[in-house]
Amino acid sequence: MSLHPRYATAILDGRKSVELRRQRVAVPPGTKVILYATSPVMALVGTATVTAVQVGTPSEIWKTHKEHGAISRRDYLAYMEGAEQASALLLDAARPFSDPVPLAHLRAGGSFHPPQSYRYVDPETLSSWVDGHPTAEEVLRETSPRPRAGAAKPAAKNQAQRGAGSPLGGSMILARHVAA
């Protein structure tokens, strides 16, 4: 998920537990989100887990989530200007990476382009982006699917593959769906 650094920081330090978007974002609860902080940071900085997604008019979403979005009403209204619907991604379990993975490293590992909106990323692509970085194992551990108790490992692999081919497209980095 691409965010201005102030919002990424607010998620990671617990002041922001809702990400507000202008478009409908349909991701299942348990989806692990990789946080990409835009300029001037330009790095993967941590993860969070989507616990729910609520869709409504910008007014409805503001009324429900204004206390947890870490955004002023003025900035929210400017961001939502012209939007007919909005999404609120409720986030939990935010974790900063011990060492952010900078854009230069991500590009050295493949064709990484900073996200504008959202997309799913498959495990192999993520691995190639972070390979060789001191935080690589941490990034992969934090974003790996956790199979349900009693579920076979291939089910988690199939679930990750379905996420990678999601029709959501775009470029908000959403890691593989995490089975709760």
N, C-alpha and C positions, 0 to 999 in steps of 0.2 A: 504494500500500500504506500503510495507516494504521498508524503506530507511535508508541509513547511516545517523546518526544524523546531519551531516553538511548539507545534502540535505534537510532533513525535516525542519531544522531551516531556510534554504534559502527560502523554499516555504512559511513558516509561516511569515517571515519578508519581503516578497515581492521581493527578489532578484532572485528568480527562479519561472518562470511561465510555464515551460515545463518540464515534466518528460520523460526521454528518456529510451526506453526499447529495448532489442535485439529481441524480438518476436512480432508478430502481436498481438495487444491488441484491441479488438473490443468491445468498450463500447459506449453506446449512449450518446450524449450530455445531460448534466443535471445529470449524475451519480455522486453521492456524494462519495468521497473517504475519508477513515479514514487513517490517517498517523500514521504508527507504526515506531518509531525510534529504530534501532537495537542497539547492544552493543556499548558503555556501558550504554546508556539510558534505553533501553528495556521497552518501554511504548507507549501507544496510546497518541499522543501529540496534535492532531488537525484534522481538516478536510479541504478539498478543493473540488471544483466542476469541473468536466471535461466539458470543453466547446466544444472541438472537438478532434478528433484523426486523425493524418496524418500518413500514412504508405508509406515508400519508401526505397530506398537503404540507408545504413548508410551515404554515401556521400551526398545524397539529403537531408536527415534529418538534417545533420550537417550544410549544407549551409543555410538552412531555419531557423534553431532554435539555432544556436551557441550563439547568444547574450542573450538567455533567459534560458539556461540550467544550468548555474552556474557550469560548468565543463570545464576543460582545453581541448584543442584539443588532447594533448597527452593521457590524461586519457580517453577521449571519444574513441579514436582509440583503446586503449588497451581493453576497455570494449566491443567494437563492433568487435574485431578481430574474423574472421571466420563467422560472421553473414551476411546473404544474404539480410535480410530486417530489418528494424527498425521501431519502432512506436514512435511518439511524442504525448504525452497526454498534451493538452493545459489546464492549470489549472487557476481557478479564485476563488475569494471569499474564500481565505484561512483564517482559523480561528484557533488560538491555543486554547487548552483547558486551563481553569484557573488552573487546577491541573492535570498533566498527570496521566494516569491510568497505574500503573506498571505491569510488567509481572506477578509477584507473585499474584497480585489481580486477573488478568485475568484468571490465572490457577485455583485459588481457586473457581471461578465461573463456571468452566466447563473445557472442554478439549481444551483449547486454545493452539495452537502451532504457534510460530512466523512465519509469512508468508515468503516464498521464492520468489514467483512470484505473483499470484493474485487469488482471489476467491470472490464470493459474500457471504455475511453473512445475514441470516434472522434476523428479528427484535427480535424474542424470544431468539435466541442464543446470540446476542449482549447484550440484556438486562441481561441475566444470567451472562455474563462475567463482566459487570460493576456494577451489583447490589451491593449496600452497599458502593460503593465508593463515596466520596464527590462530584465528578464530574459526577456521573451517569445520573442525569437529564439533564445536559448540553450535554453530549454525545448523549443521545437519542433524545433530541430536535434538535441538529445539524444534525442528520442523518435521521430524520423522513421524509418520503415522503410528499410532499406538493401537494395535489390534484389540478388539473386544475380548474379554475373558472367554476362553474356549473357541475363539475364532481362529481359523487356519491362517497362516501367513499369506497364502496366495490371495485371500479375500482383501487384505490390506493393500496388496500390490495392485489388484484390480481396481480398488477404490481410488488409489493414487492415479492410475492411468485414466480413469473416468474424469477425475478432476483436471488432469493435464489437457484433456480434449474438450473442456467445457465450452459451451456456446457463449459464455460470458465474454470471452475474448478481451480485448483492450489491454490495459497495462497496469492495473493495481496489482502488485504481486501478492497473490494469495497462494500460500503453500498448500500442499496436499491436505485433503480433508482428514481430520483426526477423529477416529472413531471414539466416542465417549464410553 
